[in-house]
């Protein structure tokens, strides 16, 4: 009976902690053209007086801001940072949901009139207006389609960010900048998923500044195949002028590739599938804390 009571007490304490964490999130709205957009926002009590980092976190296709907050929980791991869990709109998926019945994010610059880039711009502007923001510590992370949108933010708004942490995703435009990698990705994708990538000559105009990045990938991902993501990680190391990999501190699942230009690539490789790994949020926050923006990066 004592064991049962102790277990029940732990469950209640945990439930209470989760409830309090959710209470710290505020639902906010922004009017973008004809759409009312929303996000769950965590703001530390000190953000009116002390400059706070910002973490933008993006759910996968078919997900939600609430699900992202519960899964990523960055606001509980880094309570000194402003954390924004943004909500996508219904949009066609590259690998699933071609009719666009579920929420997600635009896949490329210019798609859907850049509605999600405009959403990001509006949210970021309002946070800078309402709070003291540490401009050297702006970060983006996301899973699956949200990871793809994180790569898109790197391409379209890269100067505003210090570092990125995409999961289970590919930054198509970056791969396409290297013809050999683009051809190899097309070969590996094959006919079943040709909508994942189409070599587009205009993609050479995309801009990716070297930035610190942590990429999360599952070795048994049935959706965004691990062999596709390996090509993505190769593109990242080329962009950031990285050397050979070595273990990253005490994180057994992580490898770091040091950069000649101060933009290391860290890979978090787990044996799982497409699911976001439980250990990732704490590792991502650790990575972000180590990488404020420096110079013109």
Number of C-alpha atoms within 10 A of each C-alpha: 6 7 8 9 10 11 12 12 12 12 12 12 12 12 12 12 13 14 11 12 17 18 10 15 19 13 15 13 12 14 11 13 10 6 11 11 20 19 21 20 21 26 21 18 11 13 18 13 10 14 19 24 22 25 25 21 27 31 29 25 25 19 18 21 22 18 14 23 25 14 14 26 19 24 25 19 13 18 15 19 24 25 28 29 28 26 24 26 21 17 20 19 22 16 15 13 15 12 10 16 13 18 20 26 30 24 24 20 19 11 12 13 10 14 20 25 22 13 22 15 12 15 21 17 11 12 16 14 10 10 18 16 22 18 17 19 23 25 26 26 27 27 27 25 29 29 28 26 31 30 28 25 23 25 19 16 17 20 17 17 22 23 29 29 29 27 29 28 28 28 24 22 26 23 24 24 22 14 12 11 18 23 16 14 24 20 12 15 18 12 9 8 15 14 14 17 19 15 17 12 9 10 17 14 9 15 15 21 16 23 25 27 27 26 24 27 31 22 17 16 18 11 14 22 20 20 15 19 23 16 18 22 22 14 20 27 23 15 20 23 18 20 15 10 15 12 14 15 9 7 11 11 15 20 19 20 21 20 20 11 14 16 25 24 29 26 23 23 17 19 11 14 18 20 14 21 19 10 13 17 19 16 16 22 17 13 18 23 14 11 21 18 21 10 5 6 17
